[in-house]
Amino acid sequence: NNQYDIAIPMYRDINIRLDARGEGPETRRLKAISSAYLSNGLSWDGKQELAEAENEKAVAFADQLAAAADKDTKVRRTTFEVYSLASSTFETIKNDVSLAFAAKALAVAQKAADADPYDTQAKQDLARAVSRKGILLTLIGRADAGVGRQRSGHVRTMMRASKTDEKGRMAGVCGTAASSAVLACTLR
């Protein structure tokens, strides 16, 4: 943490290497992730203008991927990470933009969780997305407006954790996701 002097050059180097690799869906996916982490690092290092430019690239890559392969698990996971990092990049600086990216991350996480009730990573991502959106709503003074809505479908989806399928697999989420759901619902 806070080792931007190491992380920022590393992600820039990764992007240069990916540019040399050429085009293709996997390269775009990797560029989206690398650019999102670079953007977030630049923001936390106080270089917001550069962070926003890098964020624009990351989101463009993620949007292209989602448009081409929205049902692909790796693509959903990538778009979730990019939108979550974008939300973090703008947090406390441009909360309206941060909230919009949090909403996009939440939509992706909800879709992934609905698609496979046995995908524990999807459930954890959903819990993280609910929590992030709740935090942002609190920052802009709208916690009460968001809590009720988030209690409904998102928490019900995550609470499927107690169910198992015929092979004994848990349909849902690990303890941290359930804890995040409880946290998100008690923000008042």
N, C-alpha and C positions, 0 to 999 in steps of 0.2 A: 504494500500500500504506500501511496504517496511517493513512489519512485519514478516520477515522470521523466527524469533525466535518462532513465534506462528505457522505460516503456515507449515514450514518444518516438525516439529514433528507431526502436525495434519495429513498431508498427509501420513507420514510414518505409523502412527497408522491406518489410513484407509486401507492402503495396507496390513497390518498385519491382520486386520479383514476380508478383502476380501480373503486373502489366506486361512483363516480358514473356509470360506464359501464354499470352493470347486470350482469345474469348472462349466462351463456353459456359454452360450453366454452373458447373462446379467452381470455376474460376470466379464468376460473378458472386456466387454464394460466399466464397472465401474473402473476396474484396469487400462485400457488404459487412461481414463480421469485423475484418481488420479496420476498415474505415470507421465503423461505429466505435470500436475501442479507442482508436486514435482520437476521434472527435471528443469522446468522453474524457480522455486524458488531457487533451488540450484545454478543455473547459475547466477541469479541476486545477490545471496549472495556470489559470488566469488568462488564457489566450482565447477568449470567447469568439472573436471574429473568425479566427482560423478554425475553431471548433465547429462553428456553424457551417462553414464552407465544406468541411469534411463530412459533417452530418448530412448535408444535402446529397453528397455522393452516396453515402451508406444507405440512406432512405430510398434513393433512386434505384440502386441495385436491388434492394429488398422488394420494392414495389414491382420491378420487372420480374423478379423471381416468382412472386405471389401471383402475378397475372398469368404467368406461363404454367405454373405447377402448384396451384393452391392446395391440392390434396396431398402433396408429398410431405412426409413427416419431417425430413431435413429442412425443407423450405419453410414450413411452419415454424419450426424451432428457430431458424435463422431470422425470420421476420419478427418473431417474438423478441429475440435478443436485441435486434437492431432498434425496434420501436421502444423497448424498455431503456436501452442506453440513451436513445435520443431524448426520452423523457427526463432522464437524469441530467443530461447535458444542459437542458433549459431550466431545470428546477431552481427556484428562487430568483432566477434572472428574467425569465419570461414564462410565468406560471401557466398562462393560457396555452402557450405552445406545448409546454410540458404535459399539461392535462390532455391535450389532443393526442399526443403520442401515447400517453398512458391508456387512453381509450382504445387506440388502435391495437396496442399490445394486449389489452383485455379481450378484444374481439377475436384476435388470433388464438389466444389461450383458450377461450371458451369453445371455439370451433374445434380445436385439437382435443379438448377434454370430452366434448360431445361425440367426436368421431370414434374414440376408443376408450371405453370406460375402464379398461385394465391398464392404461398407460399412466403409470405413476408420475413420470416426468411431466406429462401434460397437466396433471392435477396440481403438482407443485408449482408449475408455471402459472396456472390459474390463480392459485393462492397468492403468489408474488404479485400478479397483476392487480388483483383486488386490493391488496395491501398498498401498492404504489398509488393506485387511484385514490384510495382513502386518505393517504398522506397528503396528496396534492389538493384534494377537496378541503382538507383541514387548513392547508396553507393559504387558500383563497377565501376562507371563512364560509365554506359550504358543506361542512361535515354532515350536518343533519340531513341535507338534501340527498347526499349520496349513500348514507348508511342504509336507509330503508330499501333502496333499490338494490344495493349490493347484497343485502341479506337474502333476497328472494332466490333467483335462479342460480347465481354463482355458488352460493354456500350449499344449496341443495345438491348441486353437481358434485361439489367436493365431499359432501357428507356420505356419498355412496361408498365410502371407505370401508364400512362394516360389512359389505356384501362380498361374497366370494363366488367364483364360478364353479363348475363341476370338477375342475382340477385343483380347487383350493386356492386359486390365485385371488389376491385381493383386488377388488374393483375400486380402485380409488387412489388414495393419497397417503403419504407418510405423515408422521406426527407433525413435522414442521409446517406442512400445508394446512393441516387442521388448525394449528396454532395461529397461523397467519390469518385464516378465515375468521377466527374468533377475535383477533386483534382488529381486523378491518371492520368487524361489526360492532365493536365497542369503542369506537373513536369519539363518541360524544363527549 
